Amino acid sequence: MKKIPLLSATFALLVAALAPSLPAATPRPPNIVVILTDDQGYADLSFNPHHPKEVSTPHLDALARESVFFSQGYITGNVCSPTRAGLMTGRYQQRAGVYTAGEGGRGIAQSETLFPRFLKPAGYVSGAFGKWHLGLTLEQSPVGRGFDEWYGFLGRGAHDYLKLDDIEGSPMYRNGTAIKDQGYLTTRLTNETVAFIRKHKARPFYVHLAYNAVHAPAQAPAEDIARYRKQFPDLPESRVVLMAMLHHLDLGVGRVVDTLKQEGVWENTLLFFLTDNGGSKAMSANNAPLRGFKQQNYEGGVRTPFIVSWPARVKGGRTIDTPVVSLDILPTALAAAGVIAPADRPFDGKSLLGLLSGEKRPHHETLFWSEGGHTGEWAVRSGPWKLVVAKDQKELFDLAADPAETKNIAGQNAAKIAELTRLYDAWLDQMAEPMDPVGKRWTATAAAPTKDRKNKKKKTEK
């Protein structure tokens, strides 16, 4: 047997004796990945047992099965940019005056701190990929709001999926420079995200992957459209194209997850998957078993598939029925990263770590949705009760007994309506005035219809 030199043996004994008093290595904070899809229907996910036969999302299903699925996950707006503003700040977007897509699309005040800036002190490198819809200037762009790298576009979701070389009209950007690119946009967003993960795997990273799929325009590679048309000959053309778009979205999510696993960082990655609002009726989305679509405050417009994964810390393979909201993502990420939340601008969202660890306690007593004086449409959920209001029309639902909102029980519950209205009024009093001069509350004598309200009436987000 080889003898250990006396000096080496003595040193080893000294290290062993001192080891209990040496400080433990600080564990590396988790990587943060947020995957946000656009206008994806609640049942355009085959993990949902109500999905129609043509829907097949094997990669998303696999993610949902090995993660925690929140069956009552919500977003804070029934259209794109309001939800994005809330997610990025952890605060109701109405605090920044954002009530509509038009307001959010112009950008929120620089006084509002966005997601990546909170993570900077903890040493995170951050990348944004895809749709932004929170401002049209470089100051309001992802690199102007704290991201280190950015590949995507600034405007609304309706970006051409096949024409990526239009510098003058709706350009693609790499960081602050408009670029000419080529390929299918959903795939390009995936490729850029994968490259970012591989490049920065040695340090904590934050990825914000905002697919514009499956938002209009209805575009997919011709061979995929042909394959779905042949497989489902009785399917309407709009639904055929949507399935081809969904196929590439599912492939993209699968590649991102596979990359995290291949690079050895999956276990310590806190990943969120959700969509920005309900599926679009104009794109033939399916929101079963929920009522309504994008641009409505029914469950089909504001409830989302909501998946959370962190294998190192969170047991997967579970469904949690507690209502949660997209505002919770930022507080959860900061809690996981060990970053102290700001005291001067408290979050409306709450960390999900307690729920994810199995704690049984109330999370959000009440949730709110509001378009202010623009349309007079708002909603409030408290416990199982949900009040949906459009100007002077009020509908009340018991979501515990009627999650599809098929039975309006407002006529028998005047006291409950009054209670929920008081909750909404008290919440709205705390919110800022809308960016547009329409007031927080709708009145019959409100200002003339703005472009946003005309678009709302058409049920189309241009």
C-alpha positions in Angstrom: 0.0 0.0 0.0 1.3 3.4 -1.0 2.3 5.5 2.1 1.0 9.1 2.4 3.8 11.5 3.1 3.8 12.8 6.7 3.4 16.4 5.6 0.4 15.6 3.4 -1.2 13.5 6.1 -0.8 16.2 8.7 -2.3 18.8 6.3 -5.2 16.5 5.6 -5.9 16.1 9.4 -5.7 19.9 9.8 -8.3 20.5 7.0 -10.5 17.8 8.5 -10.4 19.5 11.9 -11.1 22.9 10.5 -13.8 21.8 8.0 -16.8 22.2 10.4 -15.9 25.9 11.0 -15.3 26.7 7.3 -18.2 28.6 5.6 -20.3 26.5 3.3 -20.2 27.3 -0.4 -23.1 29.5 -1.4 -25.4 27.5 -3.6 -25.9 28.8 -7.1 -29.3 30.5 -7.5 -31.6 28.8 -10.1 -31.8 29.8 -13.7 -35.1 31.4 -14.5 -36.9 30.6 -17.7 -40.3 32.2 -18.6 -42.0 30.8 -21.8 -44.9 32.9 -22.8 -47.1 31.9 -25.8 -49.5 34.2 -27.7 -53.2 33.5 -28.1 -52.9 29.8 -27.5 -56.2 28.2 -26.7 -56.8 26.6 -23.3 -57.6 23.3 -25.1 -54.9 23.7 -27.8 -52.8 21.7 -25.4 -53.3 17.9 -25.4 -52.5 17.8 -21.7 -56.0 19.2 -21.3 -58.5 16.3 -21.4 -61.0 18.5 -23.3 -58.7 19.0 -26.3 -60.1 18.1 -29.7 -58.7 15.2 -31.7 -56.5 17.3 -33.9 -54.5 18.8 -31.0 -51.2 17.0 -30.3 -48.5 18.7 -28.2 -46.3 15.9 -26.9 -43.5 18.1 -25.7 -45.7 20.5 -23.8 -47.6 17.5 -22.3 -44.3 16.0 -21.2 -43.4 19.2 -19.5 -46.8 19.4 -17.8 -46.5 15.8 -16.6 -43.1 16.2 -14.9 -43.9 19.7 -13.5 -46.6 21.3 -11.4 -49.8 22.3 -13.3 -51.9 25.0 -11.8 -55.5 24.3 -12.9 -56.7 27.8 -12.0 -53.9 29.9 -13.4 -54.8 33.4 -14.5 -53.3 36.3 -16.4 -54.2 40.0 -15.6 -55.5 41.1 -19.0 -57.6 39.6 -21.8 -55.2 40.9 -24.5 -51.4 40.9 -24.9 -49.5 43.9 -23.6 -51.5 44.5 -20.4 -50.6 41.0 -19.3 -47.0 41.5 -20.3 -46.7 44.7 -18.3 -48.1 43.0 -15.2 -45.8 40.0 -15.5 -42.7 42.2 -16.0 -43.4 44.3 -12.9 -45.2 41.9 -10.5 -47.8 44.6 -10.1 -51.2 45.1 -11.6 -50.5 46.9 -14.9 -53.2 49.4 -14.0 -50.8 50.9 -11.4 -48.8 52.1 -14.4 -51.9 53.4 -16.2 -52.1 50.4 -18.6 -55.6 49.2 -19.2 -55.5 48.3 -22.9 -53.2 46.9 -25.5 -52.7 50.3 -27.1 -51.6 51.8 -23.8 -49.2 48.9 -23.0 -47.9 48.8 -26.5 -46.6 52.4 -26.2 -44.5 51.4 -23.2 -44.7 51.8 -19.5 -43.0 54.5 -17.4 -39.3 54.2 -16.8 -40.1 54.6 -13.1 -41.4 51.0 -13.2 -38.6 48.4 -12.6 -38.8 45.4 -14.9 -38.0 41.8 -14.3 -34.3 41.7 -15.4 -33.2 44.7 -13.3 -34.3 42.9 -10.1 -32.0 40.0 -10.9 -28.9 42.0 -11.7 -27.6 42.2 -8.1 -27.7 38.4 -7.9 -25.4 38.1 -10.9 -27.9 37.0 -13.5 -27.3 37.5 -17.3 -30.6 38.0 -19.1 -31.9 37.5 -22.6 -35.3 38.4 -24.2 -36.5 36.5 -27.3 -39.5 37.2 -29.4 -42.5 39.5 -29.0 -42.0 42.6 -26.7 -45.2 44.8 -27.1 -44.1 47.1 -24.3 -42.9 50.1 -26.3 -41.7 51.1 -29.8 -38.4 52.9 -29.0 -35.0 51.5 -28.1 -35.3 53.2 -24.7 -38.5 51.1 -24.2 -37.0 48.0 -25.8 -35.7 45.0 -23.9 -32.1 46.2 -23.9 -33.4 49.6 -22.7 -35.2 48.0 -19.8 -32.5 45.8 -18.5 -31.9 42.8 -20.7 -28.3 42.0 -21.7 -29.3 40.4 -25.0 -32.3 40.6 -27.2 -33.6 39.0 -30.4 -37.1 39.8 -31.5 -39.4 42.6 -32.5 -41.1 45.5 -30.8 -44.6 45.7 -32.1 -47.8 43.7 -31.7 -48.1 40.0 -32.2 -49.1 40.2 -35.9 -45.5 39.9 -37.2 -44.9 38.0 -40.4 -43.6 34.5 -39.6 -41.9 34.0 -43.0 -40.6 37.5 -43.9 -37.9 38.4 -41.5 -35.9 40.8 -43.7 -38.2 43.8 -43.6 -36.0 46.5 -41.9 -38.2 49.4 -42.8 -41.6 48.1 -41.8 -41.6 45.7 -38.8 -38.0 44.8 -38.4 -36.4 42.1 -36.4 -33.8 43.3 -33.9 -30.6 41.9 -32.4 -30.0 44.0 -29.3 -30.5 47.6 -30.6 -29.9 47.0 -34.3 -32.5 46.2 -36.9 -31.4 43.1 -38.9 -32.3 41.1 -41.9 -33.0 37.5 -41.0 -34.5 34.4 -42.7 -36.3 31.3 -41.6 -39.6 30.5 -39.8 -40.0 32.9 -36.9 -41.0 30.4 -34.2 -38.0 28.2 -35.1 -35.7 31.2 -35.1 -36.8 32.2 -31.6 -36.1 28.7 -30.4 -32.7 28.7 -32.0 -31.7 32.0 -30.4 -32.9 30.8 -27.0 -31.0 27.6 -27.3 -27.8 29.4 -28.3 -28.2 31.8 -25.3 -28.5 28.9 -22.8 -25.5 27.2 -24.2 -23.4 30.4 -24.1 -24.3 31.3 -20.5 -24.8 27.9 -18.8 -21.9 28.6 -16.5 -23.6 31.4 -14.6 -27.2 32.1 -13.5 -29.3 33.2 -16.4 -32.8 34.5 -17.0 -34.5 33.7 -20.3 -37.7 35.5 -21.3 -39.0 33.5 -24.4 -42.1 35.2 -25.7 -43.3 33.3 -28.8 -45.7 35.2 -31.0 -47.2 31.9 -32.0 -50.0 31.2 -32.4 -51.1 34.8 -32.9 -52.2 35.9 -36.4 -51.2 36.0 -39.2 -52.0 32.4 -39.9 -48.7 31.2 -41.4 -46.8 27.9 -41.2 -44.4 26.0 -43.5 -46.4 24.7 -46.5 -45.4 21.0 -45.9 -46.8 21.1 -42.4 -50.1 22.7 -43.5 -50.4 20.0 -46.2 -49.7 17.2 -43.7 -52.4 18.4 -41.3 -54.9 18.9 -44.2 -54.3 15.3 -45.3 -54.6 14.0 -41.7 -57.8 15.9 -40.9 -59.6 16.5 -44.2 -62.8 17.7 -42.5 -61.0 20.4 -40.5 -61.6 24.0 -41.5 -58.6 25.6 -43.2 -58.1 28.1 -40.4 -57.8 25.2 -37.9 -55.5 23.3 -40.1 -53.0 26.2 -40.3 -53.3 26.8 -36.5 -52.4 23.2 -35.9 -49.3 23.5 -38.1 -48.3 26.7 -36.1 -48.9 24.9 -32.8 -46.7 22.0 -34.0 -43.7 24.3 -34.3 -44.5 25.9 -31.0 -44.5 22.5 -29.3 -41.3 21.6 -31.0 -39.7 24.8 -29.8 -40.6 24.3 -26.1 -39.3 20.7 -26.4 -36.0 21.9 -27.8 -35.6 24.4 -25.0 -36.3 21.8 -22.3 -34.0 19.3 -24.0 -31.2 21.9 -24.2 -31.5 22.6 -20.5 -31.2 18.9 -19.8 -28.3 18.3 -22.2 -26.3 21.2 -20.7 -26.8 19.9 -17.2 -28.8 22.9 -15.9 -32.3 21.5 -15.9 -32.4 20.4 -12.3 -31.6 23.9 -11.1 -33.9 25.8 -13.5 -37.1 27.4 -12.4 -39.3 27.4 -15.5 -42.7 28.9 -16.0 -45.0 28.2 -19.0 -48.2 30.2 -19.7 -50.0 32.1 -22.4 -50.7 35.8 -22.5 -54.5 35.6 -22.8 -57.2 33.3 -23.9 -57.2 31.7 -27.4 -58.4 33.9 -30.2 -61.8 33.3 -31.9 -60.5 34.9 -35.1 -57.8 32.2 -35.2 -60.2 29.3 -34.5 -58.7 28.6 -31.1 -60.3 26.2 -28.7 -60.7 27.2 -25.0 -62.8 24.2 -23.8 -64.2 23.7 -21.3 -64.1 27.5 -20.6 -66.5 30.2 -21.9 -65.3 33.0 -24.1 -62.1 34.0 -25.9 -59.4 36.6 -26.0 -60.7 40.2 -25.4 -63.3 38.9 -22.9 -63.2 38.6 -19.1 -64.8 35.2 -19.1 -62.6 32.3 -18.0 -61.7 31.6 -21.7 -60.2 35.0 -22.0 -58.2 35.2 -18.7 -57.4 31.6 -17.6 -54.2 30.1 -18.9 -52.3 26.8 -18.9 -49.9 27.5 -16.0 -46.9 25.2 -15.6 -44.0 25.5 -13.1 -40.9 23.3 -12.9 -37.9 23.3 -10.6 -36.8 19.7 -10.3 -34.1 20.4 -7.7 -36.6 21.9 -5.3 -40.2 21.1 -6.4 -41.8 17.7 -6.7 -43.4 17.4 -10.1 -46.3 15.3 -11.4 -48.9 17.3 -9.5 -51.9 19.5 -10.2 -52.6 22.3 -7.8 -56.1 23.8 -7.8 -55.3 27.0 -5.9 -55.9 30.1 -8.0 -52.6 31.8 -9.0 -51.8 34.6 -11.4 -49.0 35.8 -13.7 -48.1 38.5 -11.2 -46.8 35.7 -9.0 -43.9 34.8 -11.4 -41.6 37.7 -10.6 -41.9 37.4 -6.7 -41.4 33.6 -7.0 -38.2 34.1 -9.1 -36.8 36.6 -6.7 -37.6 34.5 -3.7 -35.9 31.5 -5.4 -32.9 33.7 -6.2 -32.6 35.1 -2.7 -33.3 38.6 -3.9 -35.1 40.9 -1.5 -38.3 42.4 -2.9 -38.6 46.2 -3.0 -40.3 47.8 0.0 -41.3 51.0 -1.7 -43.2 49.4 -4.6 -44.7 46.2 -3.1 -45.7 43.5 -5.5 -49.3 42.5 -6.1 -48.1 39.0 -6.9 -47.0 36.5 -4.2 -44.2 33.9 -4.2 -45.5 30.5 -5.2 -42.7 28.6 -3.3 -45.0 27.9 -0.4 -47.7 26.4 -2.5 -45.1 24.4 -4.5 -43.7 23.0 -1.3 -47.1 21.7 -0.3 -48.3 24.3 2.1 -52.1 24.5 2.4 -53.0 28.1 2.8 -54.9 30.9 1.0 -52.9 32.6 -1.8 -55.0 35.3 -3.5 -58.2 36.2 -1.8 -59.3 38.3 -4.8 -58.2 38.9 -8.4 -59.2 41.8 -10.6 -59.4 42.6 -14.3 -60.2 46.1 -15.7 -60.2 48.1 -18.9 -61.2 51.2 -17.1 -63.2 53.8 -18.9 -62.2 52.5 -22.3 -65.0 49.9 -22.5 -66.6 49.7 -19.1 -65.6 46.0 -18.9 -64.2 44.5 -15.7 -64.3 41.5 -13.5 -63.5 40.4 -10.0 -63.0 36.9 -8.5 -63.2 36.4 -4.8 -63.2 32.8 -3.6 -65.4 30.8 -5.9 -67.4 33.9 -6.9 -66.8 35.8 -10.1 -68.5 39.0 -11.2 -68.2 39.9 -14.9 -69.3 43.4 -15.9 -69.8 45.1 -19.2 -71.0 48.7 -18.7 -74.4 48.2 -17.0 -74.6 44.5 -17.5 -73.6 42.3 -14.6 -73.2 38.5 -14.6 -72.3 36.4 -11.5 -70.9 32.9 -11.5 -70.0 30.3 -8.9 -66.9 28.9 -10.4 -66.8 26.0 -7.9 -70.1 24.7 -9.2 -69.9 26.2 -12.7 -66.3 26.7 -14.0 -67.6 27.1 -17.6 -69.7 30.1 -16.5 -72.9 28.7 -18.1 -75.3 29.9 -15.4 -75.7 33.6 -14.6 -77.0 33.7 -11.0 -76.9 37.5 -10.6 -80.7 37.7 -10.2 -80.7 35.7 -6.9 -77.5 37.3 -5.3 -77.8 41.1 -5.1 -75.8 41.1 -1.8 -72.9 39.2 -3.3 -72.8 41.5 -6.3 -72.7 44.5 -4.0 -69.9 42.9 -2.0 -67.8 42.2 -5.1 -68.4 45.6 -6.5 -67.2 47.2 -3.3 -64.0 45.1 -3.5 -63.5 46.2 -7.1 -64.1 49.9 -6.4 -61.6 49.8 -3.5 -59.0 48.2 -5.7 -59.6 50.6 -8.6 -59.2 53.5 -6.2 -55.6 52.4 -5.8 -54.8 52.2 -9.5 -53.4 55.0 -11.7 -55.5 56.9 -14.2 -55.4 55.3 -17.7 -52.7 56.6 -20.1 -55.5 57.7 -22.4 -57.7 60.4 -21.0 -60.8 58.3 -20.5 -61.0 57.9 -16.7 -60.9 54.7 -14.6 -64.6 54.2 -14.7 -66.9 54.0 -17.6 -69.7 56.4 -18.0 -72.2 56.9 -20.8 -70.7 60.4 -21.4 -67.2 59.1 -21.7 -64.9 60.5 -24.4 -65.4 59.6 -28.1 -64.3 56.1 -29.0 -60.5 55.7 -29.3 -58.8 53.4 -31.8 -58.4 50.9 -29.0 -62.1 50.8 -28.3 -63.0 50.5 -32.0 -60.6 47.6 -32.2 -62.2 46.1 -29.2 -65.6 46.4 -30.7 -64.4 44.5 -33.8 -63.0 41.8 -31.5 -59.7 42.0 -33.4 -56.3 43.1 -32.2 -54.6 44.5 -35.2 
